[in-house]
């Protein structure tokens, strides 16, 4: 059964679902199921951090390159806010991890902002200049 997990993941998932539906617990590939469930949780956590990272990077660009502001940046900010809110609504357990994810997302967003704006790294504050609530608020637009 573990071999199927490694060679045909889709078929393995369908097999495991079928075994669960029929309550055939003894036949389940428990070790791989545990690993996959843990991976699913990590995936949701990565999704939240990714959304925050793109959101913060665009807010940095918005603040530090005001002459280049446009509908594309505005739409990206709005979409990332909605997507981050959706991840949190679907995974309320991630709310306790939000401060850590926010901090880690800012560190990467700052580097991506340098890459996209070609501004020096020291242009952007070492710590995020905005609170989580500000970044997530539909009404917040840095100046």
trRosetta pair geometry for C-beta under 8 A, 3 or more apart (Angstrom, degrees):
i j d omega theta_ij theta_ji phi_ij phi_ji
1 4 5.7 -47 -159 27 40 113
1 5 7.0 47 143 -21 64 99
1 12 7.6 113 -180 -133 73 97
1 15 7.5 -157 -143 122 97 144
1 27 7.6 158 -80 173 153 74
1 29 4.5 -157 132 -76 122 113
1 32 8.0 -151 127 23 95 136
2 5 5.3 -46 -158 28 42 120
2 6 6.7 32 149 -12 68 105
2 29 6.0 155 -75 -146 63 125
2 31 7.3 -3 -98 68 116 118
2 32 6.1 164 -119 -37 77 131
3 6 5.8 -61 -153 41 36 107
3 7 5.9 8 159 -2 72 117
4 7 6.1 -69 -130 50 29 95
4 8 5.7 -46 -165 54 71 92
4 11 6.1 -97 -176 97 110 106
4 12 4.6 152 125 -84 96 95
4 15 6.7 19 127 21 152 155
5 9 6.5 39 -165 -108 47 65
5 12 4.4 116 -91 -139 53 162
5 29 6.1 -168 -50 143 129 162
5 32 4.6 -87 -119 -149 162 163
6 9 7.9 28 -107 -68 7 78
8 11 4.1 12 128 28 118 117
8 12 6.2 146 93 -23 69 87
9 12 5.4 -57 -148 36 33 116
9 13 6.4 34 155 -22 67 101
10 13 5.9 -54 -152 31 31 109
10 14 6.6 25 153 -14 64 106
11 14 5.7 -56 -149 39 35 110
11 15 6.1 38 152 -22 67 107
12 15 5.6 -55 -147 36 30 114
12 16 6.3 28 156 -18 65 107
12 29 7.2 -37 -168 30 107 153
12 32 7.4 -56 168 127 137 148
13 16 5.8 -56 -147 38 30 109
13 17 6.3 32 154 -20 65 107
13 36 8.0 -180 -98 -170 94 162
14 17 5.7 -52 -146 36 31 113
14 18 6.4 34 153 -19 63 106
15 18 5.8 -57 -152 36 29 112
15 19 6.5 28 152 -18 64 106
16 19 5.6 -53 -148 36 33 112
16 20 6.4 34 152 -19 65 105
16 28 6.3 71 -140 -138 85 83
16 29 6.3 -77 -93 33 112 98
16 33 6.2 165 -155 -89 142 108
17 20 5.7 -55 -149 37 32 112
17 21 6.3 34 152 -22 65 105
18 21 5.6 -52 -146 34 32 113
18 22 6.4 13 160 -3 65 108
19 22 6.2 -65 -145 47 29 98
19 24 4.4 -92 -156 69 78 104
19 25 7.7 135 155 -78 101 22
19 27 5.2 -135 -135 86 131 106
19 28 5.3 168 121 -80 140 75
20 23 7.3 27 -176 -79 33 35
20 24 7.8 -83 -53 45 20 70
20 28 7.1 64 -67 -94 76 122
24 27 4.6 -7 142 29 110 116
24 28 7.1 150 104 -41 72 78
25 28 5.7 -38 -160 -1 42 119
28 33 6.1 -10 168 -25 112 148
29 32 4.5 -6 134 41 114 112
29 33 5.9 139 89 -27 70 91
30 33 5.5 -59 -142 37 29 114
30 34 6.3 31 161 -22 66 103
31 34 6.1 -54 -154 31 27 110
31 35 6.7 23 151 -15 61 108
32 35 5.4 -53 -147 39 38 114
32 36 6.1 36 156 -19 69 106
33 36 5.8 -57 -144 38 29 108
33 37 6.2 29 157 -19 65 107
34 37 6.0 -57 -148 36 28 109
34 38 6.4 26 155 -15 63 108
35 38 5.9 -59 -151 38 29 110
35 39 6.3 31 151 -21 65 108
36 39 5.4 -52 -146 36 34 115
36 40 6.5 42 152 -26 64 99
37 40 5.6 -46 -152 26 33 115
37 41 7.0 33 150 -15 61 101
38 41 5.8 -54 -157 34 36 112
38 42 6.5 33 149 -16 67 105
39 42 5.6 -54 -146 39 35 111
39 43 6.1 43 152 -28 66 104
40 43 5.5 -51 -149 30 30 117
40 44 6.9 31 153 -18 62 101
41 44 5.9 -53 -154 32 34 109
41 45 6.6 33 149 -17 65 106
42 45 5.5 -55 -151 38 36 115
42 46 6.3 38 151 -20 68 104
43 46 5.7 -52 -147 36 31 111
43 47 6.4 38 151 -25 63 104
44 47 5.4 -48 -148 31 33 117
44 48 6.7 35 153 -19 63 100
44 87 6.6 158 -169 -163 83 101
44 90 7.8 -133 -142 101 125 106
44 91 4.9 139 169 -78 140 163
44 94 6.5 -126 133 -65 108 134
45 48 5.9 -52 -154 32 32 110
45 49 6.6 27 151 -13 64 107
45 94 6.3 -178 -99 -119 68 111
45 97 6.5 -37 -129 113 106 159
45 101 6.9 -143 -169 -94 80 128
46 49 5.7 -57 -147 41 34 109
46 50 6.0 37 154 -24 67 108
47 50 5.7 -54 -146 35 28 114
47 51 6.5 28 156 -18 63 105
47 87 5.4 -174 113 -118 110 138
48 51 5.9 -56 -150 35 30 109
48 52 6.4 27 154 -15 65 108
48 84 6.3 85 -146 -141 68 78
48 87 4.7 -174 -84 125 81 146
48 88 6.9 90 -118 -62 120 76
48 91 7.5 -110 -53 70 125 134
48 94 5.5 169 -47 175 161 147
48 97 7.8 106 85 95 152 112
48 98 7.6 -97 164 -105 139 70
48 101 5.5 1 113 175 112 158
49 52 5.7 -56 -147 40 32 111
49 53 6.1 38 153 -27 66 107
49 101 4.7 -123 -84 -160 85 98
49 104 6.0 -28 -139 92 124 114
49 105 5.0 -163 -160 -74 70 99
50 53 5.6 -52 -146 31 29 116
50 54 6.6 23 159 -12 63 104
50 105 7.9 -137 -56 -117 11 108
51 54 6.2 -58 -150 38 29 104
51 55 6.1 30 153 -19 64 113
51 80 5.2 161 -170 -163 78 82
51 83 4.8 -152 -126 104 132 108
51 84 4.0 177 124 -74 132 84
51 87 6.2 -176 10 -1 151 141
52 55 5.6 -60 -145 41 30 114
52 56 6.0 25 160 -16 68 109
52 80 7.8 148 -83 167 19 113
52 84 5.8 96 -65 -114 69 136
52 101 6.1 125 18 138 156 97
52 102 5.9 -123 -168 -108 151 56
52 105 3.6 -13 105 -162 112 174
52 106 7.9 -56 144 -45 109 62
52 109 7.6 -95 129 -49 71 131
52 135 7.4 50 -147 140 86 142
53 56 6.1 -56 -143 38 24 105
53 57 6.2 25 157 -20 61 109
53 105 4.2 -129 -67 -156 69 88
53 106 8.0 -139 -110 -54 62 23
53 108 5.1 -21 -133 87 124 116
53 109 4.8 -166 -156 -66 61 90
53 112 7.0 86 167 10 100 146
54 57 5.7 -54 -145 36 29 113
54 58 6.4 24 158 -15 63 107
54 76 6.9 -111 156 172 107 107
54 80 5.0 -154 94 -109 104 141
54 109 7.6 -141 -53 -108 13 101
55 58 6.2 -64 -154 38 26 105
55 59 6.4 24 152 -18 64 108
55 77 6.2 91 -143 -137 72 60
55 80 3.7 -169 -74 123 90 134
55 81 6.1 114 -124 -61 132 62
55 84 6.3 -37 -28 -27 150 140
55 105 8.0 16 50 157 93 138
55 109 7.8 -51 69 -110 53 142
55 135 6.3 98 130 175 122 104
56 59 5.5 -54 -146 37 35 112
56 60 6.3 39 153 -21 67 102
56 105 5.8 130 9 131 138 103
56 106 5.5 -115 173 -101 164 64
56 109 3.7 2 92 -161 110 174
56 110 8.0 -39 131 -45 119 62
56 128 6.7 -69 -143 -120 132 120
56 135 6.3 -17 -87 -139 82 135
57 60 5.7 -52 -153 34 31 113
57 61 6.5 31 150 -16 64 104
57 109 4.0 -140 -59 -155 76 86
57 110 7.9 -131 -99 -44 75 22
57 112 4.6 -35 -115 90 140 119
57 113 5.0 -164 -146 -62 76 84
57 116 7.1 87 172 19 116 141
58 61 5.4 -48 -145 38 37 113
58 62 6.1 47 150 -27 65 103
58 73 5.4 168 -164 -159 106 84
58 76 5.0 -170 -102 104 160 118
58 77 4.9 -149 111 -72 132 84
58 80 7.0 153 25 16 135 147
59 62 5.3 -47 -145 32 33 119
59 63 6.5 28 156 -15 64 104
59 77 6.4 104 -67 -119 75 118
59 130 7.1 -64 146 16 149 151
59 135 6.5 -99 -27 -127 166 85
59 142 5.7 88 -180 8 93 122
60 63 6.0 -59 -148 39 29 105
60 64 5.9 -5 167 9 68 117
60 109 6.4 149 -6 146 133 104
60 110 6.9 158 -93 -104 164 52
60 113 4.2 -44 103 -107 141 151
60 117 7.8 -110 123 -25 101 142
60 124 5.8 9 -152 -118 131 123
61 64 6.5 -71 -129 53 23 89
61 65 5.3 -30 -172 35 67 115
61 68 7.2 -71 170 85 99 120
61 73 6.3 -131 100 -132 121 133
61 113 6.0 -155 -56 -134 78 94
61 116 6.4 -43 -87 102 127 127
61 117 5.9 -171 -112 -68 85 115
62 65 7.5 -49 -92 57 8 74
62 66 7.4 45 171 -96 48 60
62 69 6.0 63 -137 -103 70 103
62 73 5.9 160 -80 153 90 133
62 77 6.9 22 -49 -65 143 144
62 141 6.7 -106 155 -164 143 80
62 142 5.9 118 97 56 107 93
63 66 7.3 -17 -168 -62 21 86
63 142 3.9 -30 -79 111 113 124
63 143 6.8 46 -126 88 81 9
64 113 7.3 82 43 175 139 126
64 117 6.4 19 101 -145 120 165
64 119 6.2 -82 148 -1 135 171
64 123 6.0 88 -148 151 145 121
64 124 7.0 -70 -49 -81 156 82
65 68 4.3 -13 145 32 113 116
65 69 7.3 161 106 -46 75 67
65 117 5.7 -155 -44 -129 132 116
65 119 7.7 -146 -60 -37 102 131
66 69 5.7 -18 -161 -20 46 115
66 143 7.7 32 -95 -159 131 56
68 73 7.7 96 121 -30 84 146
69 73 5.9 -102 -143 58 58 140
69 74 7.3 64 -178 -47 91 95
70 73 5.6 101 55 13 65 96
70 74 7.0 -124 108 -1 36 96
71 74 5.4 -57 -143 42 36 114
71 75 5.9 38 157 -22 70 106
72 75 5.9 -54 -146 36 26 109
72 76 6.4 27 154 -19 62 107
73 76 5.7 -55 -148 36 31 112
73 77 6.4 32 154 -20 65 105
74 77 5.9 -54 -151 34 30 111
74 78 6.4 26 153 -15 64 108
75 78 5.7 -58 -147 40 32 110
75 79 6.0 30 156 -19 68 109
76 79 5.8 -55 -142 39 28 110
76 80 6.1 25 161 -16 65 109
77 80 6.1 -58 -144 39 25 107
77 81 6.4 29 155 -21 61 107
77 141 8.0 83 135 -108 163 83
78 81 5.8 -55 -151 34 29 113
78 82 6.5 26 154 -15 64 107
78 138 7.3 48 -124 -132 83 86
79 82 5.8 -58 -151 38 31 110
79 83 6.1 28 154 -17 67 109
80 83 5.6 -53 -140 40 33 111
80 84 6.1 34 158 -20 66 105
81 84 6.0 -56 -145 37 26 108
81 85 6.3 26 155 -17 63 109
81 135 8.0 -170 -103 146 95 64
81 136 6.1 135 -143 -151 93 50
81 138 6.4 144 136 -85 157 68
82 85 5.7 -58 -148 39 29 111
82 86 6.2 32 153 -23 65 107
83 86 5.5 -53 -147 34 31 115
83 87 6.6 35 153 -21 64 101
84 87 5.7 -49 -150 32 33 112
84 88 6.6 28 152 -14 64 107
84 136 6.6 -119 99 -115 130 95
85 88 5.8 -59 -150 41 32 110
85 89 6.2 34 152 -21 67 106
85 136 6.8 121 -72 -162 94 107
86 89 5.6 -52 -143 35 32 111
86 90 6.2 22 160 -11 65 109
87 90 6.1 -63 -146 44 26 104
87 91 6.0 -25 167 30 65 113
87 94 6.8 -37 139 62 94 161
88 91 6.5 -78 -128 65 23 75
88 92 7.0 61 171 -102 64 44
88 94 5.9 -121 -114 78 65 113
88 95 6.0 82 -156 -75 105 83
88 98 7.3 29 -108 -85 124 121
89 92 7.3 5 -151 -67 23 78
91 94 4.5 49 117 -8 109 116
92 95 5.7 -20 -173 -7 58 116
93 96 6.8 -39 -178 19 51 105
93 97 7.9 34 135 0 66 107
94 97 5.3 -65 -161 46 57 109
94 98 6.6 89 140 -59 76 78
94 101 7.4 9 -180 -14 100 154
95 98 5.4 -16 -157 -22 41 120
97 100 5.4 -62 -169 49 67 110
97 101 5.4 65 135 -24 90 110
98 101 5.7 -60 -137 43 30 109
98 102 5.8 37 161 -27 67 108
98 132 6.2 79 148 -148 115 154
99 102 5.6 -54 -145 34 27 115
99 103 6.5 28 157 -19 63 105
99 132 6.9 -92 -94 -47 61 143
100 103 5.8 -54 -149 35 31 111
100 104 6.4 24 155 -12 65 108
101 104 5.8 -57 -145 42 31 108
101 105 5.9 34 155 -23 66 109
102 105 5.7 -54 -143 36 26 112
102 106 6.5 30 155 -24 61 103
102 128 7.1 -76 155 7 96 161
102 132 5.1 -72 -103 -94 160 105
102 135 7.4 152 -142 47 114 153
103 106 5.9 -53 -153 29 29 112
103 107 7.0 32 151 -22 61 101
103 128 7.4 -129 -110 -4 51 119
104 107 5.8 -48 -155 27 36 114
104 108 7.0 22 154 -6 65 104
105 108 6.2 -64 -155 44 34 102
105 109 5.8 37 151 -25 70 113
106 109 5.4 -55 -137 39 32 114
106 110 6.1 41 160 -28 66 102
106 127 7.4 36 130 -164 152 41
106 128 4.1 -99 -118 -61 150 109
107 110 6.1 -53 -156 26 24 114
107 111 7.2 17 150 -10 58 105
108 111 5.7 -56 -154 38 39 109
108 112 6.2 36 151 -17 71 106
109 112 5.6 -56 -145 41 33 110
109 113 6.1 40 152 -26 66 104
110 113 5.7 -51 -149 30 28 114
110 114 6.9 32 150 -20 60 100
110 121 7.3 65 153 -153 102 81
110 124 4.7 175 -144 116 94 144
110 125 8.0 -109 -112 71 127 50
111 114 5.7 -48 -155 29 36 113
111 115 6.6 36 148 -18 64 105
111 121 7.6 -1 -105 -119 60 105
112 115 5.3 -52 -150 37 38 116
112 116 6.1 25 156 -11 70 109
113 116 6.0 -60 -141 44 30 102
113 117 5.6 3 169 2 69 118
113 119 7.4 -30 139 50 89 110
113 124 5.7 103 85 -69 139 151
114 117 6.6 -67 -127 49 19 92
114 118 7.5 69 176 -99 53 14
114 119 6.3 -108 -123 69 58 68
114 120 7.3 -16 -131 170 105 15
114 121 5.1 -7 -94 -87 144 67
114 123 7.7 148 -98 42 82 111
114 124 7.0 -108 -58 7 87 130
115 118 7.9 4 177 -67 17 51
117 123 7.8 -110 100 82 139 153
119 123 4.3 -32 147 14 120 163
119 124 7.5 111 99 -31 121 91
120 123 5.2 125 68 -24 70 96
121 124 6.6 -68 -173 39 45 96
125 128 7.1 131 86 -115 115 10
125 129 5.0 112 25 -54 150 97
128 135 7.5 -28 175 -55 138 134
129 142 7.5 84 89 -124 120 140
130 134 4.1 -118 -175 85 107 133
130 135 5.2 127 111 -54 126 85
130 140 7.1 115 -156 169 139 143
130 142 6.7 -103 -62 -75 132 119
131 134 4.7 102 53 3 77 100
131 135 7.1 -145 93 -3 42 86
132 135 5.8 -58 -149 39 32 110
132 136 6.1 17 159 -8 67 114
133 136 6.1 -66 -143 46 26 102
133 137 6.0 38 156 -40 64 109
134 137 5.6 -53 -146 19 28 117
134 140 4.5 140 -173 -128 71 161
135 140 6.9 -83 -77 88 16 147
137 140 4.1 85 75 -10 107 108
